[in-house]
Amino acid sequence: MASSGPKRVPIPKNGVDYRDKVVLAPMVRSGELPSRLLALKYGADLVWGPETIDRAIIGTTRRLNPHTSTIEFSRLPTSKIKNPTLDPENRESVIYRIHPDFEKGRLIYQVGTANPDLAVQAAKMVAPDVAGIDVNAGCPKPFSTAGGMGAALLKTPDLLCSILTKLVEEIGKVYEIGISVKIRILDKPEDTAALVKRLAATGITGLTVHCRTTPMRPRERAIRGQLKMVGDICREAGVACLMNGDVRSRAEALQLVKEYGVDGAMIATEAEKNPSCFRPEAEGGPHEWRSQWKTVVIEYMRFALQVQNRWGNTKYLLGQMIPGKEKCYADMNSSKCYQDVIKALKLDSVDGMLEQAKTVDERLGIPPRESRASKRARIKEALKSDAPVKNKKERHEREADEGPNAKRVRLPNVTEDSVPNMPEAAAPAALSV
Ligand SMILES: Cc1cc2nc3c(=O)[nH]c(=O)nc-3n(C[C@H](O)[C@H](O)[C@H](O)COP(=O)(O)O)c2cc1C
């Protein structure tokens, strides 16, 4: 990889060298702990956590969860304050979760901020547990830019530089971890160049450039025309430069890094769908998604259960990883708890996963519920011989099967909603006549 240069900012003792790395991008929702662990398992060199706003992490309580061996930063949800009887370990209150063993030296915390003091306060909360702090200066969403955060910082370079300088002085140097920034390109290359020069002079050790301008939609092709220039400026300043935008695999990343003279690459959307994109070619490269998604999903489920991931997040990620055309996509979508989804994915016979799912449901306080798909299948089964006859042809067919005098008993008012939850084995008997 192109990592030689006239100058190199020294690598902090507890921090990371961003050079020669293919990394998982920061992704709200899609960058929670199980997703990061899976990316690492498949070979990601570093993982970014989802952007977490400074005020969200400030004031949280750090504790080790003995059930999962993870460090959790949590706060009391408002509902819990109103109702003190709620389970004190309610997962919904966890703002950020880290696996101190698996992520050691490889996790970058991304902060959303528009205020140097709050940025430092937030960074102090997690600094002993992470290898670097990254500032989000690229998010175009109104919830970020409205507060002057994310891509809005590209228009206030003085503020962005003061945030980075303060983080370098009060966090980077004190905790000896890396400080970096993630930006987007600006319309004019000369404006991007001027900005990157200023940022690189703040003492940061890494800079990621997302090769899209702020108004560009994710589906628009990344523009790589300014990339070499950004890489050159960073190298001149001794700052590692990661490229981002439309990188789909480790192999492609390595080739692009060479082509554009940057130090590494960051993958987002492809990793969300198929984290095996980080697999080295020597290990077979990425799985072919449409045919082998299940291999990846099984590994994901192992991590989700192991760290007792929030159910809603697990379901969301499964929605990204399972091709929409698969039959089990709909079943997964109607799942209401871990036990449901394990059955929907037909993983009940895999390594005690169903048992584990039961424990996790209990720990997360998710009441056992039957999915719509399973309920529908059960009702269909129970009503099979009693379904109303639609037309003459159907009646003839049925009479041929059962004889004209076959006893036909309709179940009164049995609808999908009126069938109570009951063990599947008990259902047909309860409905038989
Ligand atoms: C679901 C999702 C969430 C994202 N959240 C963040 C975020 O928290 N912080 C950030 O800097 N960028 C975020 N991004 C942008 C990505 O990090 C990345 O810059 C962008 O998707 C381009 O990379 P790609 O072409 O590989 O998808 C997010 C993207 C996606 C798809």
The ligand as an SDF file (V2000), in Angstrom:
LIG
                    3D

 31 33  0  0  0  0  0  0  0  0999 V2000
  -27.1850    2.9450    7.6940 C   0  0  0  0  0  0  0  0  0  0  0  0
  -26.1000    3.9680    7.5820 C   0  0  0  0  0  0  0  0  0  0  0  0
  -25.7470    4.7200    8.6930 C   0  0  0  0  0  0  0  0  0  0  0  0
  -24.7130    5.6500    8.6100 C   0  0  0  0  0  0  0  0  0  0  0  0
  -24.3340    6.3210    9.7380 N   0  0  0  0  0  0  0  0  0  0  0  0
  -23.2250    7.1140    9.7050 C   0  0  0  0  0  0  0  0  0  0  0  0
  -22.6750    7.6350   10.8940 C   0  0  0  0  0  0  0  0  0  0  0  0
  -23.1520    7.3650   12.0060 O   0  0  0  0  0  0  0  0  0  0  0  0
  -21.5920    8.4450   10.7900 N   0  0  0  0  0  0  0  0  0  0  0  0
  -21.0030    8.7320    9.5880 C   0  0  0  0  0  0  0  0  0  0  0  0
  -20.0030    9.4540    9.5420 O   0  0  0  0  0  0  0  0  0  0  0  0
  -21.4940    8.2260    8.4420 N   0  0  0  0  0  0  0  0  0  0  0  0
  -22.5630    7.4020    8.4810 C   0  0  0  0  0  0  0  0  0  0  0  0
  -23.0140    6.8100    7.3330 N   0  0  0  0  0  0  0  0  0  0  0  0
  -22.2800    7.0420    6.0760 C   0  0  0  0  0  0  0  0  0  0  0  0
  -21.2320    5.9470    5.8730 C   0  0  0  0  0  0  0  0  0  0  0  0
  -20.3110    5.8980    6.9260 O   0  0  0  0  0  0  0  0  0  0  0  0
  -20.4730    6.1400    4.5620 C   0  0  0  0  0  0  0  0  0  0  0  0
  -19.7820    7.3480    4.6040 O   0  0  0  0  0  0  0  0  0  0  0  0
  -21.3890    6.1440    3.3410 C   0  0  0  0  0  0  0  0  0  0  0  0
  -22.3860    5.1640    3.4220 O   0  0  0  0  0  0  0  0  0  0  0  0
  -20.5770    5.9210    2.0600 C   0  0  0  0  0  0  0  0  0  0  0  0
  -19.9340    4.6710    2.0780 O   0  0  0  0  0  0  0  0  0  0  0  0
  -20.4550    3.4570    1.1360 P   0  0  0  0  0  0  0  0  0  0  0  0
  -20.4700    3.9810   -0.2610 O   0  0  0  0  0  0  0  0  0  0  0  0
  -19.4860    2.3440    1.3620 O   0  0  0  0  0  0  0  0  0  0  0  0
  -21.8370    3.1380    1.5940 O   0  0  0  0  0  0  0  0  0  0  0  0
  -24.0450    5.8830    7.3770 C   0  0  0  0  0  0  0  0  0  0  0  0
  -24.4160    5.1400    6.2600 C   0  0  0  0  0  0  0  0  0  0  0  0
  -25.4110    4.1810    6.3480 C   0  0  0  0  0  0  0  0  0  0  0  0
  -25.7580    3.3680    5.1300 C   0  0  0  0  0  0  0  0  0  0  0  0
  1  2  1  0
  2  3  1  0
  2 30  2  0
  3  4  2  0
  4  5  1  0
  4 28  1  0
  5  6  2  0
  6  7  1  0
  6 13  1  0
  7  8  2  0
  7  9  1  0
  9 10  1  0
 10 11  2  0
 10 12  1  0
 12 13  2  0
 13 14  1  0
 14 15  1  0
 14 28  1  0
 15 16  1  0
 16 17  1  0
 16 18  1  0
 18 19  1  0
 18 20  1  0
 20 21  1  0
 20 22  1  0
 22 23  1  0
 23 24  1  0
 24 25  2  0
 24 26  1  0
 24 27  1  0
 28 29  2  0
 29 30  1  0
 30 31  1  0
M  END
$$$$
